Amino acid sequence: MDFRLFLLRHVPLLRVLFRWTIRLLFPRSLWKARLVYELAVREHLGARLEPANVQVLEWLFPERKRLAEPGAGPADERYLTTSKNFGAPRFRALYRQWLEDPTNTLWMAGSTTLADALDRDHSRVECIELSRQYLHLSPLVDVA
């Protein structure tokens, strides 16, 4: 989820850059985990959210926020069904980002800008397997 939120927080920046590369470094022991990260990249950067889904989420996210407030009424059947249909990690991350930026999150998720940049090879995400251990640098992780 943290990586998905990282991608979503950086969408506004990536949209205005002509070329960009994100490099993901994996130790040999976690190399297979790259597949989950590649899926997140495809979902958040390589595939636009269809307009019909954007419309549904424009209703769902405010309703989810309203229902989380104390004293909110019970959820109706439409909410329960829609919430179940949009329960994948992609949509959970979008909701968390939407809470931070409700004006632009869904609009950017429905845009083709980043998917087009990836298709044209103007942008890319690279997964690199580390050939050695860098444990002596672990205190620096998540500092910047």
C-alpha positions as CSV (number, residue, x, y, z in Angstrom):
1,M,0.0,0.0,0.0
2,D,2.9,2.4,0.8
3,F,4.2,2.0,-2.7
4,R,0.8,2.6,-4.3
5,L,0.4,5.8,-2.3
6,F,4.0,6.8,-3.3
7,L,2.9,6.4,-7.0
8,L,-0.3,8.4,-6.4
9,R,1.4,11.2,-4.6
10,H,3.9,11.6,-7.4
11,V,1.3,11.5,-10.3
12,P,1.1,15.3,-10.5
13,L,4.9,15.6,-10.8
14,L,5.2,12.7,-13.3
15,R,2.5,14.2,-15.5
16,V,4.5,17.4,-16.1
17,L,7.9,15.7,-16.7
18,F,8.7,14.9,-20.3
19,R,10.9,11.9,-19.4
20,W,11.2,10.0,-16.1
21,T,12.4,6.7,-14.7
22,I,11.6,5.1,-11.3
23,R,14.1,2.5,-10.3
24,L,13.0,-0.1,-7.8
25,L,15.9,-1.9,-6.1
26,F,15.3,-5.4,-4.8
27,P,17.6,-7.7,-2.8
28,R,17.9,-11.2,-4.3
29,S,15.8,-12.6,-1.5
30,L,12.8,-10.3,-2.5
31,W,13.2,-10.5,-6.3
32,K,9.9,-12.3,-6.8
33,A,8.1,-9.6,-4.9
34,R,8.8,-7.2,-7.8
35,L,5.7,-8.7,-9.6
36,V,3.4,-7.1,-7.0
37,Y,5.2,-3.7,-7.5
38,E,5.0,-4.1,-11.3
39,L,1.2,-4.7,-11.0
40,A,0.8,-1.6,-8.9
41,V,2.7,0.4,-11.6
42,R,0.4,-1.0,-14.3
43,E,-2.7,-0.2,-12.3
44,H,-1.8,3.3,-11.2
45,L,0.4,4.6,-14.0
46,G,-0.2,2.3,-17.0
47,A,-3.9,2.0,-17.1
48,R,-6.4,4.8,-16.9
49,L,-9.5,4.5,-14.9
50,E,-12.5,4.2,-17.2
51,P,-14.9,7.3,-17.1
52,A,-17.8,5.1,-15.9
53,N,-15.6,3.9,-12.9
54,V,-14.6,7.5,-12.2
55,Q,-18.3,8.4,-11.9
56,V,-19.0,5.5,-9.6
57,L,-16.0,6.4,-7.4
58,E,-17.1,10.1,-7.3
59,W,-20.2,8.8,-5.6
60,L,-18.6,6.0,-3.5
61,F,-15.7,7.9,-1.9
62,P,-17.8,10.7,-0.3
63,E,-20.3,8.2,0.8
64,R,-17.6,6.0,2.4
65,K,-16.2,9.1,4.2
66,R,-19.7,10.1,5.4
67,L,-20.4,6.6,6.7
68,A,-17.1,6.7,8.6
69,E,-18.3,9.7,10.6
70,P,-19.9,9.1,14.1
71,G,-23.6,8.9,14.0
72,A,-23.8,8.1,10.3
73,G,-26.8,6.1,9.1
74,P,-26.5,2.6,7.9
75,A,-25.1,1.8,4.5
76,D,-27.7,1.0,1.8
77,E,-27.6,-1.9,-0.6
78,R,-26.1,0.1,-3.4
79,Y,-23.2,1.2,-1.2
80,L,-22.5,-2.3,0.0
81,T,-22.5,-3.8,-3.5
82,T,-20.4,-1.0,-5.0
83,S,-17.9,-1.0,-2.1
84,K,-17.5,-4.8,-2.6
85,N,-16.9,-4.3,-6.3
86,F,-14.3,-1.6,-5.7
87,G,-12.5,-3.2,-2.8
88,A,-9.2,-4.1,-4.7
89,P,-5.9,-2.6,-3.5
90,R,-6.0,-0.1,-6.4
91,F,-9.2,1.5,-5.2
92,R,-8.3,1.4,-1.5
93,A,-5.1,3.4,-2.4
94,L,-7.1,5.8,-4.6
95,Y,-9.5,6.3,-1.7
96,R,-6.7,7.1,0.7
97,Q,-5.2,9.5,-1.8
98,W,-8.6,11.0,-2.5
99,L,-8.9,11.8,1.2
100,E,-5.8,14.0,0.8
101,D,-6.7,15.5,-2.6
102,P,-10.4,15.0,-3.4
103,T,-10.3,17.5,-6.2
104,N,-7.7,16.0,-8.5
105,T,-7.2,12.3,-7.5
106,L,-10.0,10.8,-9.6
107,W,-9.5,13.2,-12.5
108,M,-5.8,12.2,-12.7
109,A,-6.7,8.5,-12.4
110,G,-8.9,8.9,-15.4
111,S,-6.3,10.6,-17.5
112,T,-4.2,8.8,-20.2
113,T,-1.1,11.0,-19.9
114,L,1.0,8.6,-17.9
115,A,-0.1,5.5,-19.7
116,D,0.7,7.2,-23.0
117,A,4.2,8.2,-21.7
118,L,4.9,4.7,-20.7
119,D,3.6,3.3,-24.1
120,R,5.9,5.8,-26.0
121,D,8.9,4.8,-23.8
122,H,9.2,8.4,-22.6
123,S,8.8,7.0,-19.1
124,R,9.5,3.8,-17.4
125,V,9.8,1.9,-14.1
126,E,12.8,-0.4,-13.8
127,C,13.2,-3.3,-11.4
128,I,16.8,-4.0,-10.5
129,E,18.1,-7.0,-8.5
130,L,20.8,-5.9,-6.2
131,S,24.0,-8.0,-6.6
132,R,25.2,-7.5,-3.0
133,Q,23.9,-6.5,0.4
134,Y,23.7,-2.9,1.5
135,L,22.6,-3.5,5.1
136,H,25.1,-0.9,6.3
137,L,22.8,1.7,4.6
138,S,19.6,0.5,6.2
139,P,19.6,3.4,8.8
140,L,19.1,5.7,5.8
141,V,16.0,4.1,4.5
142,D,12.9,6.3,4.7
143,V,14.9,9.3,5.7
144,A,14.5,11.7,2.8
